[in-house]
Structures are given as structure tokens and as C-alpha cells.
Amino acid sequence: MGEFKSPETREAEAMIAKAVSIMKADGRIEESELGILRGITSRLGIDEATAERILEDPEDVESSLPGDPFKRALFIVFMASAVWADGHADESEQHLLSEIGKSLDYTSEQIRTATEAVASAMEGGEGEFDPALIAVKVASAFS
């Protein structure tokens, strides 16, 4: 029998798996990207062993998407954070973000809004990067 996971846990693991897929799009995961990933897993309550399992095989994670507008905004912000984690947005990473976003029923406007907000926050370098605060700012595009 499989392990019981709450809907929130399944959503969190799906967020991590999609972020890892984006980070791997350019063929490598840099230390700065791993730092962002650790921050995301910590905020989502994912333990290190589970995070390592997802890092090794992100395709093995069940896709479970949030319906709540704030959680949907947070999800795309986490994915955009994965793109910008190393300080620049590689074309392959941006393309994968767009493809994943569209496959998860995000509109181009929602993807662009989240990406621009994350890029602005990362480039501004003002204190600690907080995806939840960015998600609050962009959630109106998700209602």
C-alpha cells in the first residue's frame, strides 16, 4: 500500500518537482539554484530526504495542482524562482516554464506576471527573497 499524503503535501511535492525540472532544463543545477530549492522545501515543510528523492527523479512525483488562487500564484512564483535562481533566465529554462505553465492551465499573462515579479525581486536584491510576498502581489491575476 502507498503512503497517505495530504492534498497539501502532494501539492508541495508537485511544486518542488516542477521547480527541479526547470532547474535541470539547462543541463545543470547550480549551488544558487539549490539554495532557492532548499528555501522552497523548507517553506513547504518538505523534509530533506523527500527533497533529495525529488531532486533525483522529479518525474516520479504525482502532479497535484492547487485550486486556490493564492496557492496557484505561489506555485507559478516558485517555478519562476527556479528559473531566476542562478541570477539569469536561460532561454531553455524560460521555455520550459512557459510549457509547464501552459500545461497546468496557467495563462500567458499569469506566467508573465509571475516571471516579471520574480525577476524584479531577484534583480533588486533587497533582503531575503520571499516567494509568498510575491505571490500575494500577483494573486489578483489568478482569481
Secondary structure, 3 states (H helix, E strand, C coil): CCCCCCHHHHHHHHHHHHHHHHHHHHCCCCHHHHHHHHHHHHHHCCCHHHHHHHHHCHHHCCCCCCCCHHHHHHHHHHHHHHHHCCCCCCHHHHHHHHHHHHHCCCCHHHHHHHHHHHHHHHHHCCCCCCHHHHHHHHHHHHC
